[in-house]
């Protein structure tokens, strides 16, 4: 794809120069940034929704995740450890300019998550003229799947990883004499960082797809390293979850394990297609 772009393939009936490509890329970037600015301003003007509902949601004991955990604990007799009735830490601000800057930063960070599919679409529109017809169909599917994976990962981060992390880290005490008071910037960075990190983590099957197409990764290698992947997943789940019970660790570990297995299937499918293509080429040459 990059080679095709550098060879300056024609767009329509006109040959595009290098500067034409740069100019077109600039406008794609401008439109992408403009979408972030517009959505960010809308969020900035809805401060109560942005912070009281969205950002501070995982700190509220009535958050949907905590209520679901408590229901499951009562329904399946798992004990009271899963019921979060109070999150004992206070949020404070120690910088006079921090509230405004945090408000601004958070608005555009959440806007970035919201417009992620549009940014991918702008990228696809830029590379589209340099692609053949079959490549255009494939890239369109990749953009759609990438958007879905990102949103699933962001939801996983917001509704599972973030509440568990906030509840565990925010209430963890090294001594009863020390009261936890958390700076608001630290809390906001943790929430937005976890959501973005999980969204990008769920792009793993897409990364596997491209690495498999390049021949760098094979399903055989991924299957051989499955046991190590399981250990890493369980370790992450144990760190994230607020209690040592198997239920809370399982509901975090299972999606991550399914993500790995989905990546193995993606790699296997790509390898199969490459093998069939090579066999067809050999038959034609023969």
C-alpha positions, 0 to 999 in steps of 0.5 A: 500500500505504501509503495503504491502511494509513493508511486503516485498512482493516478486519482481519476484521470489526473496524475497526482504529484507528491505535493498533491498527496500532502495537500490531500492528507492535510485536509483529511487530518484537518477534518479529523481534528475538526471532528474532535474539536466539535464533539469536544466542545459539545462535551465541554458544554455538558460538564455535568454529564461528562464528569458526574455521569461519565468520569465519576460514574465508576466512583459511585457505588450505584454504578451499573457494574457494582450493582451487577456484581452485588446481584450476582453475589446474592443470586449465586451466594458468593459472599458479600465481598463483591457488594460495593456499598462504599468507595472510601476515598476523597477526590481533591484538587490542589492546583487553582488552574487544574479544574479548567485544564482537566475539563478541557483535556477530558472533553477532547480525550472522550471526543477522541474515543467517540469519533474514532471510527470517523478518524479511521474512515478519513484514513481509509479515504486517503489511501483508497485511490491507491488501492485495487478494487479487491483491496478496497473491499478488504480495507473497508471491512478492516475499518469497520471491524477495527471500529467495533473492536475499539468500542468493545474494548473501550466498553470493557475498560469502562465497565469492568477494568475501571470500576475494579481498579478504582475500587481496589486502588482507591480504597487500598490502605497501607495503614488505618492512620492514613486516609486516601485522598486522591488528586482529581487529575490522577483519577481522571488520567487513570479512568481515561487512560484505562479506557483508551488502553483497553480500546487499543488492546482490543485491536490485537486481532487486527494487529495479528491480521497484518503480522500474519499477512506479512508472515511475521506471525503464524497460528502455530506460534500462537498456539504454542505460546497459548499457555504463556498467554493464559498465565499473563491473562490470569496475572492481569485479572488478579491485579485488576480485580478488587477481591481474590475470589474466582468470580471477579477474576473470571469475568475479567480474564474470559474476555481477554482469553477470548480475544487471544483465541479470536486472534489465533483464528484470524492468524489461521484464516490468513495463513490458509488464504496465503497457502491457497493463493500460493498453490493456485500460483504454482498451478498456473506456473506449472 
